[in-house]
Amino acid sequence: MNTILRSFLDRFIGRGDLTVIDSRGTAHRLGDGSGASVVLRFNSAQAERAVALNPALKLGESFMEGELDILQGSIYDLIMLAYENAGPELMPAFWMKAFEKMRIAKRRLQQMNTRLRARGNVKRHYDLSAQLYRMFLDPDMQYSCAYFADADMPLAQAQLLKKRHIAAKLLLRDGMDVVDIGCGWGGMGLYLSQVAGARVTGVTLSDEQLAVARDRVAREGMEDRVDFRLQDYRDISETFDRIVSVGMFEHVGINHYDRFFRKSASMLRRDGVMLLHSIGRVEPPGATNPFLQRYIFPGGYIPALSEVMRSVEKSGLIATDIEILRIHYAETLRHWRLAFMAHRDKALALYDEAFCRMWEFYLAGCEASFREGSVVVFQIQLAHRLDAVPITRDYIPAEEQRLERLEGQRGIPGPAWPTEGRFPHIASP
């Protein structure tokens, strides 16, 4: 085995049961033997060197390219074993620190998300075939953190609760004008219109998402209530009673935070309310994971709350409520990962083996980071006025109960959800 890799593993793996088979076929057993066994095999000396020098990038790349195989357990088990052994007492090698400092130094350049570059970044991820996403998402195609009342809740129900929870914080009434920044495949906007009675404008930079969202509007005959557009948020000219943005802020780029909130402030009417739902980090500002930056979310970044609030404070908006959702995204990703693996053969028919390994590593790594790492979800409610929302949070469960009653009256979930033939239902794992 590569000398540097062996030295690192001997220091790092103190707990668990890990067997590493090197490129020469020699097995090395590490850990204290506790827990489930994980066996990995390096298929080349080059992969050993690469992982030893830059594990944050090269572990995922080696797995994706077939230079590293998991013979027992899964890549998720391996990543969770790494988290189990991580701790402040483990000092990374000096070159690993150097890589991290370099990534932080480059982050503003990587996140220079002009209109043209933002469109290209979106196409890399969201303009993949909608069939891929239908393999593992809930029937409403919600591609963001669900809201689990308990861990055993089916994914579709948890996603419905997420929409209800967000709508409750928006305090919607019939006839209000809402803009959904980053509207995805349309599920949130349709919910806000069908259940809460809003007139919704949704914007996206994804052709695939727009086609699905507009098809849903047409099938429901809601063209007079919901308008989905291919548009950058910077080019919206109207004003609105409410603004909602779910899972889009991660793509704005740190260079553009000030502009994003200034634009939001200009779009939001004086008595309006905004709800921002975004992945965030509970550690100080850092850099995007290099594997995610290169292969999954180019131009993306998970901010610290301090970075978000610095720009909010300069925009003229005020934070009226901040909620931190913990573990909810780990449970969401567990459903996605298991559903993707159950339908992996369909993904392989669309793409290739390297893509399937890349996607498995992405889902596994993200689930582990939400379960054991420093990543959570921020829900930040914003307004111009201190009295835009009630002065206690009691209104939130009261609104959720009202919306639940409206769901029953208006048949949600029901025909508004994609049909079995058009959007095949993936059973919760």
C-alpha positions in Angstrom: 0.0 0.0 0.0 1.1 3.5 -0.6 3.2 4.6 2.4 1.4 7.9 2.9 -2.0 6.3 2.7 -1.1 3.6 5.1 0.3 6.1 7.6 -2.9 8.2 7.3 -5.2 5.2 7.8 -3.3 3.9 10.8 -3.8 7.3 12.5 -7.3 7.9 11.3 -9.2 4.6 11.7 -9.4 3.8 15.4 -13.0 2.7 15.5 -15.0 0.4 13.2 -14.0 -2.5 11.0 -12.3 -1.5 7.8 -10.4 -3.8 5.5 -8.4 -2.1 2.7 -7.1 -4.3 -0.2 -4.3 -2.5 -1.9 -3.5 -2.6 -5.6 -1.1 -5.5 -5.1 -3.9 -7.6 -3.5 -2.6 -7.3 0.1 -5.4 -6.9 2.8 -4.9 -4.4 5.7 -7.4 -4.5 8.5 -8.0 -1.4 10.5 -10.1 -0.3 13.5 -11.2 -2.0 16.6 -13.5 -4.5 14.9 -16.7 -2.9 16.1 -19.8 -2.4 13.8 -20.5 -3.6 10.4 -17.5 -4.6 8.2 -16.5 -2.5 5.3 -14.1 -3.8 2.6 -12.7 -1.7 -0.1 -10.2 -2.5 -2.9 -7.9 -0.2 -4.8 -7.5 -1.2 -8.4 -4.4 0.9 -9.1 -1.4 2.3 -7.3 -2.3 5.7 -8.8 -5.7 5.7 -7.0 -3.9 4.9 -3.7 -1.6 7.9 -4.2 -4.4 10.2 -5.3 -6.6 9.4 -2.3 -3.7 9.7 0.1 -2.9 13.2 -1.2 -6.4 14.7 -1.7 -9.1 12.5 -0.2 -11.8 15.2 -0.3 -11.7 15.0 -4.1 -10.0 11.8 -5.1 -12.0 9.3 -3.0 -15.2 10.2 -4.9 -13.3 10.4 -8.2 -11.7 7.0 -7.7 -15.0 5.4 -6.8 -16.7 7.1 -9.8 -14.0 5.9 -12.2 -13.9 2.3 -11.0 -10.4 2.7 -9.5 -11.9 1.9 -6.0 -14.5 -0.8 -5.4 -16.6 -1.5 -2.3 -16.6 -5.3 -1.8 -18.5 -5.4 1.4 -20.8 -2.7 2.7 -21.5 0.4 0.6 -19.9 3.8 -0.1 -22.3 5.3 2.4 -21.0 2.9 5.1 -17.4 3.9 4.2 -18.2 7.7 4.5 -20.1 7.1 7.8 -17.1 5.2 9.1 -14.9 8.2 8.2 -17.3 10.5 10.2 -17.2 8.1 13.1 -13.4 8.5 13.3 -13.2 12.2 12.6 -12.6 14.6 15.5 -10.7 17.6 16.6 -7.8 15.5 17.9 -7.2 14.3 14.3 -4.9 16.8 12.6 -5.0 16.7 8.8 -1.7 16.5 7.0 -0.1 19.9 6.0 -0.9 19.3 2.3 -4.5 18.6 3.1 -4.7 22.0 4.9 -3.0 23.6 1.9 -5.7 22.2 -0.4 -8.4 23.5 1.8 -6.9 27.0 2.0 -6.5 27.0 -1.8 -10.2 26.1 -2.1 -11.2 28.9 0.2 -9.0 31.3 -1.7 -10.6 30.3 -5.1 -14.2 30.3 -3.9 -15.1 33.8 -5.1 -13.8 33.0 -8.6 -15.7 29.7 -8.7 -18.9 31.5 -7.6 -18.8 34.3 -10.1 -22.3 33.4 -11.2 -23.1 35.9 -13.9 -26.4 35.3 -15.8 -24.7 33.3 -18.4 -22.6 31.2 -16.0 -25.6 30.6 -13.7 -27.6 29.2 -16.6 -24.7 26.9 -17.5 -24.4 25.7 -13.9 -28.1 24.9 -13.8 -27.9 23.0 -17.1 -25.1 20.8 -15.7 -27.4 19.4 -12.9 -31.1 20.3 -13.4 -31.2 19.7 -17.1 -30.4 16.0 -16.7 -33.3 13.9 -17.9 -36.5 14.4 -15.7 -36.7 10.5 -15.9 -33.7 10.4 -13.6 -35.3 12.5 -10.9 -38.6 10.6 -11.2 -36.7 7.5 -10.1 -36.0 8.7 -6.6 -38.1 11.8 -5.8 -41.6 11.8 -4.3 -44.5 12.0 -6.8 -44.6 15.8 -6.5 -40.9 15.9 -7.5 -39.7 17.9 -4.5 -35.9 18.2 -4.8 -35.3 19.8 -1.4 -35.4 18.9 2.3 -38.6 17.4 3.5 -40.2 18.0 6.9 -40.4 14.8 9.0 -42.7 14.7 12.0 -41.1 11.3 12.7 -38.4 9.3 11.0 -40.8 6.6 9.8 -43.0 9.0 7.9 -43.3 8.3 4.1 -41.3 10.7 2.0 -44.4 12.0 0.1 -46.1 12.9 3.3 -43.0 14.6 4.7 -42.7 16.7 1.5 -46.3 17.7 1.8 -45.6 18.8 5.4 -42.6 20.8 4.1 -44.8 22.8 1.7 -47.5 23.3 4.4 -44.8 24.5 6.9 -43.4 27.0 4.4 -46.9 28.2 3.4 -47.8 28.7 7.0 -44.8 31.0 7.6 -45.9 33.0 4.5 -49.3 33.8 6.0 -51.0 33.5 2.6 -54.5 34.6 1.8 -56.6 34.3 -1.4 -55.5 36.5 -4.2 -52.0 37.3 -3.0 -49.2 37.6 -5.5 -46.3 35.3 -4.9 -43.0 34.8 -6.7 -41.2 31.4 -6.3 -37.5 32.0 -7.0 -36.1 28.7 -8.3 -39.5 27.0 -8.8 -38.2 23.5 -9.7 -40.7 21.2 -11.3 -43.6 23.4 -10.0 -44.8 21.6 -6.9 -44.4 24.4 -4.5 -46.0 27.0 -6.7 -48.9 24.7 -7.5 -49.5 24.1 -3.8 -49.4 27.8 -2.9 -52.0 28.4 -5.6 -54.3 25.4 -5.2 -54.3 25.3 -1.4 -53.6 28.9 -0.3 -55.3 30.7 -3.2 -52.2 32.7 -4.4 -51.4 33.9 -7.8 -47.9 32.5 -8.4 -45.1 33.4 -10.7 -42.3 30.9 -10.7 -38.8 31.3 -12.3 -36.2 28.8 -13.1 -33.1 28.5 -15.3 -33.7 24.9 -16.2 -35.4 23.9 -19.5 -36.3 20.5 -18.2 -37.9 21.8 -15.0 -39.8 24.5 -16.9 -41.2 21.9 -19.4 -42.5 19.7 -16.6 -43.9 22.7 -14.5 -45.7 24.2 -17.5 -47.2 20.8 -18.4 -48.6 20.5 -14.9 -50.2 23.9 -15.1 -51.8 23.1 -18.4 -53.1 19.8 -17.3 -54.7 21.5 -14.2 -56.1 24.4 -16.3 -54.4 26.9 -14.0 -52.8 29.2 -16.6 -54.7 32.2 -15.1 -53.3 31.5 -11.6 -49.8 30.1 -12.2 -47.1 31.4 -14.6 -43.7 29.6 -14.8 -40.9 31.3 -16.7 -37.4 30.7 -17.8 -35.9 33.8 -16.1 -33.0 34.9 -13.9 -34.2 36.3 -10.6 -32.2 39.5 -11.4 -34.5 40.2 -14.3 -37.8 40.1 -12.5 -39.5 43.5 -12.8 -42.8 43.0 -10.8 -43.5 43.4 -7.0 -45.1 40.8 -4.9 -46.9 40.3 -1.6 -44.9 37.2 -0.8 -41.5 35.7 -2.0 -40.5 32.1 -1.5 -37.3 30.5 -2.5 -36.6 26.8 -1.7 -33.2 25.2 -2.5 -32.1 27.9 -4.9 -30.0 30.2 -2.7 -27.2 27.6 -2.6 -26.6 28.5 -6.3 -26.5 32.2 -6.0 -22.8 32.5 -5.2 -21.2 34.4 -2.3 -20.3 37.3 -4.6 -24.0 37.9 -5.3 -25.6 37.7 -1.8 -25.9 41.5 -1.4 -27.6 41.8 -4.8 -29.9 38.9 -4.1 -31.3 40.4 -1.0 -31.4 43.9 -2.4 -33.4 42.6 -5.3 -35.6 40.6 -3.0 -36.2 43.8 -1.0 -37.2 45.7 -4.1 -39.6 43.0 -5.2 -41.3 42.6 -1.8 -44.1 45.0 -1.1 -43.9 47.0 2.1 -46.2 44.7 4.2 -44.9 41.6 2.5 -43.2 38.4 3.8 -40.3 36.4 2.3 -39.3 32.8 3.2 -35.8 31.6 2.3 -35.2 27.8 2.6 -31.5 27.0 2.1 -28.8 24.5 3.1 -26.4 26.0 5.5 -23.3 25.2 7.6 -23.1 25.5 11.4 -19.3 26.0 11.2 -17.5 29.2 10.1 -17.4 30.1 6.4 -15.5 27.6 4.2 -15.4 26.2 0.7 -17.5 23.9 -1.4 -16.6 20.2 -1.2 -14.3 19.8 -4.3 -16.2 16.7 -5.6 -19.5 18.5 -5.5 -18.0 21.6 -7.0 -16.5 19.7 -9.9 -19.2 17.1 -10.7 -22.5 18.0 -9.1 -23.1 21.7 -8.3 -20.6 23.9 -10.1 -20.8 27.4 -8.7 -22.6 26.3 -5.6 -21.9 27.1 -2.0 -23.3 26.2 1.4 -23.2 29.4 3.5 -22.7 30.0 7.2 -25.6 31.9 8.8 -23.2 34.8 9.4 -22.5 35.2 5.7 -26.3 35.3 4.9 -27.2 37.7 7.6 -24.4 40.2 6.7 -26.1 40.7 3.3 -29.6 40.7 4.8 -28.6 43.5 7.2 -27.5 45.6 4.2 -30.6 45.0 2.2 -33.2 46.9 4.2 -35.0 43.6 5.1 -35.1 42.3 8.7 -35.2 38.7 9.9 -38.5 38.0 11.6 -37.9 34.3 12.2 -35.0 31.8 11.8 -35.5 28.1 12.1 -32.8 25.5 11.8 -33.9 22.1 10.5 -31.6 19.3 11.7 -31.6 15.7 10.5 -34.6 16.3 8.2 -32.4 16.4 5.1 -30.5 13.3 6.2 -33.8 11.4 6.3 -34.8 12.9 2.9 -31.5 11.8 1.4 -31.9 8.4 2.8 -35.1 8.0 0.9 -33.5 9.3 -2.3 -30.4 7.2 -2.0 -32.3 3.9 -1.4 -34.8 4.7 -4.2 -32.0 5.6 -6.6 -30.2 2.3 -5.8 -33.4 0.3 -6.2 -33.8 1.8 -9.7 -30.1 2.0 -10.6 -30.5 -0.2 -13.7 -32.9 2.5 -15.1 -30.3 5.2 -14.5 -27.7 3.0 -16.2 -29.9 2.7 -19.2 -30.0 6.6 -19.4 -26.3 7.3 -18.7 -23.4 5.0 -17.9 -21.6 3.3 -15.0 -19.5 6.3 -14.1 -22.6 8.5 -13.8 -24.3 6.0 -11.6 -21.3 5.7 -9.3 -21.0 9.5 -9.2 -24.7 9.9 -8.3 -24.4 7.2 -5.6 -21.4 9.0 -4.1 -23.2 12.3 -4.2 -26.3 11.1 -2.4 -24.3 9.0 0.1 -21.9 11.8 0.9 -24.7 14.4 1.3 -26.7 12.1 3.6 -23.7 11.5 5.8 -22.9 15.2 6.0 -26.4 16.0 7.2 -26.5 13.1 9.6 -23.0 13.5 11.2 -21.4 16.5 9.7 -21.9 20.3 10.0 -24.7 20.8 7.5 -28.3 21.8 8.3 -31.2 23.7 6.6 -32.0 27.4 7.3 -35.5 28.7 7.0 -35.2 32.5 7.3 -38.3 34.6 7.3 -37.8 38.2 6.2 -39.9 41.4 6.0 -39.6 45.1 5.7 -41.7 45.7 8.8 -41.4 44.4 12.4 -45.1 43.9 12.5 -45.4 42.0 9.2 -46.0 38.7 11.1 -47.5 38.0 14.6 -45.1 38.6 17.5 -45.2 35.0 18.7 -44.7 31.8 16.7 -48.1 30.4 17.7 -49.5 31.4 14.3 -47.4 28.8 12.6 -49.1 25.6 13.9 -52.5 27.5 13.6 -51.8 28.2 9.9 -50.7 24.6 9.4 -54.0 23.4 10.7 -55.9 25.8 8.5 -53.9 24.7 5.4 -54.4 21.1 6.3 -58.2 21.7 6.3 -57.9 23.5 2.9 -55.9 20.5 1.5 -58.8 18.3 2.4 -61.4 20.6 0.9 -59.4 21.1 -2.3 -58.3 17.5 -2.8 -54.6 17.9 -2.1 -52.7 15.6 -2.7 -54.9 14.5 -5.5 -55.3 15.2 -9.3 -52.9 18.1 -9.0 -50.1 15.7 -8.3 -48.5 14.0 -11.3 -50.4 11.0 -12.6 -49.1 7.4 -12.3 -48.5 7.2 -16.0 -46.7 10.5 -16.5 -44.7 10.6 -13.3 -44.2 7.0 -12.0 -44.6 6.8 -8.2 -41.5 5.6 -6.4 -42.6 3.8 -3.2 -40.9 5.0 -0.1 -38.0 2.7 1.0 
